[in-house]
Amino acid sequence: MHFVWDCSSFEIMSLYRNAIWFLNGIQQYTRKGYEVASKEFDPRDLDVSVVGRSFMITGANSGIGKATAVAIAKKGGTVHMVCRNKDKAEEAKEDIVTKSGNTEVYIHTVDMSQSCKVWEFAEAFKKQYPSLNGLINNAGCMVHKRELNTEGLEKNFATNTMGVYILTQTLIPLLQKSRDPRVITVSSGGMLVQKLEVDDLQSAKGYFDAVMVYAQNKRQQVVLTEQWAKANPVIHFSVMHPGWVDTPAVSTSMPQFHRMMEDRLRTVEQGADTVVWLALSRVASRTRSGQFFQDRKPVPTHLPLAWTHSSAEEIQSFMTQLENLSKDFQLQADADPAGPCRPQFV
């Protein structure tokens, strides 16, 4: 017996893979999935104080980011909120301070989709602050039409991948000289249905499916985490899936899914639990760096029998493209600090 791998065969396999992922999600990614998993959590893991330690959280004004900020502030940590909207950030900060009783909460207004601005912010932060113990890459977006930012980058890629890359890469020297440094990136289980696509980072080819573009960006974050862990052994890197969470972002970007799953979605606190555990617990710091987590446990980054694995050459191509783009942005910013930052790329 043999298979003829024509287009229809690939489509059938893709539908089968997506169905397996969704059924797995119903069991594991929902509120019920969290309730089952949490029975094995050790509450002593988060019996810690992080007074004197600082944590940067992108997208900290709502959803998982805000819940993470509240949890860290309650443990005494200094919180640096990186948010796009200053008014919403101010409102969220007031709530975080009220709930935690911790006034060490600071706002930094940055649009993570603007690569030059992200780089300029990270460079300034390194000079202003002596240490950074944790970086939590939480901000993300799902833009449903293919749009370019002012720098010429597709907006989903600019926010979910390029912004994360530039912020993390620029802050690595500061993290390296800090105590117990950690980087946690909030990804998505949706990445399990995507193979790293190195020939179309800007999603310029074929039909633009925002959900799949988002999933591709989340696969890119997993690959980034794995590569950072190999290159920077002093820092503990991790990437995680928060489950299906009832956040403002989900209700606006995926309204049909939100309506269908509303009663089964996790709370933001449940979604943030593994982020907080990875950022604060001693147990998490003893796990192998570079892994993908779900409900406080490392889990595979590929579905069984999946064709989503990438070659070493593909991964190197991806990393090189990001590095070159980042260098172009820096050169443009240095050459004309007041002007638009628009690198040349294909």
N, C-alpha and C positions, 0 to 999 in steps of 0.2 A: 504494500500500500504506500502511496506517496501523495503529497499535496502539491497542487499547482498554485503557486503564490502569485495570482493575478490581483488586480486592484480590488475586486470584490472579496477575495479571501482576506486581504488586509483589513477591509472594512468590517467583515464579520468578526475577525479576531479583535479589532478595536472595540466593537460593540460588546463583545464577550468580556474583554478586560474591564471596560467601564462598568458593566453590570456587576462583575465581581467586586470592584472597588466600592460601588454604591451599597451593595448588600453588606459588605464588611463595615461600611460607614454607619449603617443603621444599627449595627450591633455595638460598635466601638466608639463612634464619634459623637453620639448623642448624649443627652443628660443621663440617660440610663447607663450608657457605657461608662461615663465618669463615676457614677454611683457604685457600679460594680468594681471598677478599678481602684477606687479610693478606699475600699475595705482593706486593701493591702498596704496603704500608706502608713508610715510611722510618724505620728505627730511630733515626735522628738526631733525629726529632721529639721524642722523650722523653729526649734527652740533656740534661737540665736539672737545676738545683738550685733548690729552693724554700725553702731555709733562711730563716727569718724571716717567712714567709708562712703565713697560717692558713686552714684549710678546715673548714667545717661539713658533716657528712654525716649525714643522717637515716637511721635503720634500719641503723646501722653495725655491728651485732653479728653479722650473718650475711650470707650470700649475696653479691650484687653490692656492697652497701654495705661489708661487711668487706673484700672484695678491693680495693675502691677505697681504703679507709683504709690498708691495708698498702702499696699502691703509692705513695701520697702520702707516707706516713711514711718509706718507703725513700728518697725524694727530699729528705728533710729538712724537710718541711712540718709545721706544728703541726696536729694533728687534733682537732677537737671532735666527739665521737660523741654524737648525739642518739638515745637509745634509750628504749623503754618499760619494759623489764625490766632493773633494775639488776644483778641477779645475772648474767644472760647478758652484759650489757655489760662487767662486770668480767672475766669469763672471756675475752671477745673481746679486751679491751684488753691483757690479759697476753700473748695470742698475737700481737697486732699489734706490741707492743713487742719481743717475742722475735724475731720474723721481721725486723723493720726495724732494730733496735738504736736506735730513737728513743723517748725517754721523754716527748716532748712530745705526749702523748695524753691527752685529758680527756673525762670522761663527764658528760653532762647528761641526767637522767632526765625525759623528757617523753612524754606520750601524744599523738601527733599527731591523734588523733580528738577530742580535747577542745579546742575552739577557744579558749576563755578561757585555758586553761593554755598553749597555744602562744603566744598574744599576750603573756601575762605573762612567759614565758620570753624571748621575743625582746626585749621592752622591757628586761628585766634584763640581757640579754647586751649590748645596745647601751651600757648604762651601765658595765658591768664591763670591756669590752674596747675598745681603741682602734681596732682595724681588723678587717676580715674580707675576705680576698681571693677566697674561693670558697665558694659555697653549693651543695651538691649535694642536691637533693630526690629521695631514693631510696626512702624508706619508703612502703609501700603495703599495701593489703589487699584481699581478696575475700571478703566475708561473704555466704554463700549464701542466707540468709533476710533479708527486709527487717526490720531492727532499727534502733531509734533510740538515740542516745547520751543521756546525762543532760541534754544541752542541747536535745534534740528534733530533732537532725539525723540523717538516714539515715547509717549508719556508713561505708559505702563513700565516699559523697560527702564526709563529714566528714573522713576521713583523706586520701583521694586528691586532693581538690580544695580544700576549705576550709582544711585545715591547711597545704597548700602555699601557698595564696594569702596567708593571714595571716602565716605565717613570712617569706615572701619580701617581701611588701609592707612589713612592719614593719622588716626589716633593710636595705631599699634605702638609707636615709640613711647607714648605716654602710658599706655596700659602696661607695657613691659617693665617699666620702672615702678609700678604700683604693687601693692600687696594683694596676693591672691587674685590676679586679673582674670576676668571672664568676659566672653562675648556670646550673647544668646541672640539668635535670629528667629523670628516668628515666621514660619513657613506655612505650608498647608499640605494635607494629605492628598490634595488634588494633583500634586506633582508626581504622584505614583503612576499616573497614566501618561506621563510625558517623558520622552527621551531628550537629552540635551541637544538642542538644535544650534549648531555653530555657524551655519551659513546664512542665517537670517535673523540676527539679533534684533533687528528693527521691525520684524513682522511685516515686511513689505511685499512678500510673495504670497500669492493665493488669497483665499478668503480669510478675512479678519474675524476670528472668533475670540471675543474678549475673555471668555472663561478659559479657553485653552491657552491664550497668551498669558494670562495670569498664572495658570498652572506651569507654563514653561518658565516664567520668571521664578516661581517657587522651586522648580528643579534646579535652576541656576543658583539659587541661594544655598541649596544643599551641597552642590559641587564646590561653591566658594568656601563653605565651612570646612569641608574635607581638605581642601588645598591649604587654607589658612592654618589648620591644625598641624599639617605636616611641616609648614614653613616656620611656625612660631611656637615651639614647644613650651615656652614659658607661660603662654596664655592658654586658658581652657576655653575651647570653642565648642559650641553646641548649636543645633538647629532643632526646632520642634514644631509639632502639629498641635494646636490648641483644641482640636475637635471642631464640631459645628456649633458656633457660638452666636447667641442673640446680641449682635452689636449693631449700631447705627450703620456701619459700612455694609454689613450683610443685607440689611433691610432695603438700602438704597441701590446697591449694585446688583443684587440678586433677589428682587422682590417676589418672583414666583416661587423660588426655592424657600424664601423666608415664610411665605404664606403656607406652603405645603408642610413645612417642618417646624413651624413656630412652637408648637407644644412640646417638641422633642429637643429643641436647641438648649445648649448649655448656658448657664449664666456667665457673665463676664468674669466673675471670681473663679468659677470652675475652669474657664478657658485660660485664665492667667496663672492657675496653680502651678503648672509645670515650669512656666517662665520664672516664677518666684523661687521655686525649688532649685532650679538650675543656677539662679543668680546668688542664692544665699546659703544653701545647705552645704555642710562639709561632705556629706555623702556624694553629692553631685560632683564635687571637685575631684573626687577619687575615681570617677569613671573615665574611660578612655576619651580623650579629646577628639572632636570631629564627628560625633555620632548624632543620629536623628532620634528624637525622643517623642514619646506619646504617653501621657499619664505617668510620668516619672520613670519610665523604662525606655531603654534604647530599643528601637524597632528597625526592621529592614527598610532600606531605601528603594526597594524594588518589589513588585508583586511576584508571586511564584511564576516561573516560566516566562517572565516578561522579557521583551526585547528592548528595554529602556536603558540597558547598560551602555556606557560610553567607552571608547578606546582612550588610551593615554594620549594619542595624537589629537583627538577631538577636545579633550580637556585642556591640553596645552594651547590649542588654537583659541579656545574660549578665554582662557586667562590672559593670553597675549593681546587679544583684541581689547579687553577691558583695560589692561595696563597702558596700551597705546592711546586709547581714548582719554584716559585719565591724564596722561602726560600732555596731550594736546590741550586739554582744558587748562591745565596749570600754566602752560606756555602762553596761552591766549590771555589769561588773567594777569600774568606778570607783565606782558607786553602792553596791555591797555586795561588797567584796573577799573576804569570808569566805563569801558565800552562793553558791547555784547561779547559773550564768550561762545564762540562757535567754531569747533574744530572741523578739520576736513576728514571725512570718512565716507566709506561706501556702504 
